[in-house]
C-alpha cells in the first residue's frame, strides 16, 4: 500500500470521524500515551541536582527514546498487519488518530461561535484549550487573534506536517513526527528547568517542520486570495498575514488605500 494512499484514507477518516469522545474516555489518545512517556522521563531524568550539560545529554537520550518507542511500534504494526482490506483499514485508522484537522476545526469554530454570540467568557474558556497563554485578560479582539494564531500554527503541526511525513515515510514516519512534535509542546520552553533538557527536542521539531511550515504558509496565502501581492510587501514571509485581524499586533502595516492590519504570529 502506498504511503500517499494511506494518508489520503487517514485524512478522510479523521475529517469525518475525528477521535470520538467515547473512545478517548476508554483508551485516551496516542498523543496522550506519548505525553505520559515524556512526563515519566522528564520526572526521572530532568533533576535539579544535575548540571546543565548532564541535563542536555539526558534530554537527548529522552528524545531518542520517546521517538524510537512509538516509531518502532508503528513499524512492527505495519510489518505484522496482513495485506488485506482489514489490514488497510487498521493502518488507516491508526494513522487517522495522529491527524488533527477535525479537532482543530471544532475548537476554532467553538471559539468563533462564542464570539459571534457575544459570550466573551465562553470564548476565553474555549480558546484556552488551544493556546498556552492565559486568556483571562484578553478582550474580544485578543481572543479572536489568539484563535487565528493557533489555527495558523496548528494547521502545520496538526495537519500539513503529519500528512507530509506520513506521505513520505508511511506510518512510522508519521508516528515519529508526532512524537517529536509532542516533545516540543511539552519540553520546548525557554525556562530554567526545561530548556537544557528539552532544547534538543525543540531544535529537532524546528528541523522536521522546516518544509511543512512553508507548505502551510503557501496554502494560507492561497486561501487568503492575496498571494500575488505578497512578494511586494515587506512582511510577505509571515504566512499568518493571510489570517490578519484589524487591531495592533506584533507586526502591522499601513497604506493610504488600506487600514492598518495585523499580522499576528507565533501561535499558542
N, C-alpha and C positions, 0 to 999 in steps of 0.2 A: 504494500500500500504506500503510495507516495505521501510525503510529508505535507504537500500542499493540499491534497485531498483530505488528509487527516484534519488539518487546521480549518479547512472550509466547513467540514462537518461539525467540528467543535464550535466554531463561531456561530453557526446556525443554531445548534442546540442551546448554547449559552444565551444567545439573543432571545430565544423563545422561552426557555425554561429557567434560566439563571441557576442559582443554587437554592433549592426550596427550603423554606424555614423548617419544615418538619425534618428534613434530612440534616440540617445544621444542628437542630436540637438533639439528634441522635448520635451523630458522629463528628460534629463540628465541621471543620473545613480544612483542606490541605494546607492553606496558609497558616491556620491556627496550629496545626501539627508542627510545621516548620518553626513557627514562633515559639512553641513550647521547647523545642530543642535549643533554639537560640537563647532563651531565658535561662535554661539549665546550664548551658556552657558559660554564659555571662556570670551567673551566680557562682560557679565553681572556679572560674579562671581569672575573672577581672577583679582582682582583690587589691585593696589599697596598699597592702604591705609589699606588693611587687613594684619594681622600678618601672618607669615608662617604657624602657627598652624591652623588658620582660613582658610587659602587657601588650606591646606591639607584636612581639613574636607569638604570644599566646592568642592574640586576636587573629593573626594569620592562620594559625592552626585551627582555631574555632571556625573560621570562614571556610577553610578547606573541608572540614568535617560536615558542616551544615550543607555545603553544596554537594558533597560526594554522596551522602546518605540518600537523599531523595532522588538524585540523578541515577545512581546505581539501581535503586528500587524501580525507577521507571524503565531503565534498560532491561532489567530482568523481566518485568511485566511484558514488555514488547516481545522479548525472546520466547516467553512461555505461552503467550496467547496464540491460539490456533488461527490460521489464516482462513477464517470463515466469517460470514456476516456477523455472527455473535462476537467474535474476537474484535472485529472492526468497531462494533457498537460499544464494546467495553473501552477500547482505546480512545474513541471519540468522547465518551462520557468523562473519562479521566482528564483528557485534555481540556474539555469544556470547563471543568472546575477550576482551571488555572487562568481563565479569562475573566474579565470583569466589566464587559460592556453593559450588560443589563443592570447590574448593581450600580454602576456609575450613573447610568441614565436615571434610574429610580431615585437615587439620592439627590442628584441635581434637580430633578423635577419636583421632589418634595420641598426643597428649599424655595424654588420658584413659585410653587403654588401658595406657600405660606406668605411670601412677599406680596403676591397678587391679591391676597385676601386681607392684607394689612396686619397680619399676625407676626409682628417683629420678634416677639419672644419665641414663638414656634419656629420661625426661620432661624433664629440663633441656635436653638436646640438642634434643629435638623442639620445645619451646616457644621456643627461641632463634630459630627460623625465623619466628615471628610476633610477636615483641616486639623492641624496640630496646634494652632494658636488658640487662645481663649477668646471666644466670640462675644462674651457677655457685654462688652462695651461698644460693640460695633453698631453703627446706625444702619438704616436700610441700604444705603449705597455701599457701605462697608461689607455687609453680608452678601450683597449681590456680587461685589467684586471678588470676595473670598470664594464664592461659589464658582465663578467663572475661572479664577486662577486654578482652583483644584481640578476643574474639568480639563483645563489645558494640560496640566501636568499628568493627571491620571489617564488621560487619553493615550499618552505614550506608555506609562508604566503598566497600565492595566489592560490595554487593548493592542496597540500597534506593536510594541516591543515583544510581547508574548507571541503574537502572530508571526512576527519576523523570525524569531529564533525557533519557533516551532516549525515553521515552513522550511527553515534552513537545516535544522538538526533533529527534527522529529520530536517525539515526546520527551526523550532525555534532555534535549536542548531547551525545550520549553520549561521543564522542571528545574533545570539548572538556573535559568534566568529568574524564575520565581523565587528560588532560594536566595539568590544574590540580591534581588530587589527587596525581599523581606528583611534580610540582614541590614541593608542600608536604612530601611524605615525604622528599625529598632535600635541600631547602634551607630548610625552615621551622623551623630550630632557633635558639634564642637564644644563639648563640655569637658570639664576637668576629668570626670570619671570615664566618659565614653570614647573620646576621640583617639586616645592611644590604642585602645582595644578595637575600636570599630573603624579607624581610619582606612585600613586596607580594604575593608568591605565597601566603604563609601567610594573609594577610588575605582574599585572593580565595577561597582554599579555605574559610575560615570562612563567607564570604558564600554560596557555592554549596551549602554543606552546611546552611544555616540551616533550611530546610524539611525536607529528607530526614532530618536528625538527629532532628527532632521526630516525624516519622512513625515512625522506627525506635524511638524511645522509647515511643510508643504501642503498637507491636507487641510490644515486650518486656514492657510492662505487661500486655497481654492474654495473652501466653504464660506469664507468671508466675502467672496465676489470682488476682491480688490487686488488680486495678485499682480496685475500688470503695473500697478502704481508702486508696489513695494520697493523695487530696486532704486527708485528715485528718492526714497525717504531715508533719513539717517538712521531711523530705528528699525529698518526693514529686517535685520537679523532677529528681532524679537517676535517670535511666531505668535505669542499671545496677543499681539496687537489686533489680530483678527477677532478677538473677543473683547475689544476695548470698551470701557464704560464712558461716563461723562463727568467724572469727578477727578480731582487731583489724585495722582498716584505716584509711583516710583519714577515713571518716565512720562512726560507729557509733550504734546506737540500743539502748535497753533499756527493757523494761517488766516489770511484775510477772508478766505472763502469758507472756512470751516471753523466751528467752535473748538475750543480746547478739548482734546480727547485723551483718555488714559490708556496706557499700555502697561497695566499692572502685570507683574510676572513673578514667578518663583514658587507658586503653588502653596500647599498647606503650610 
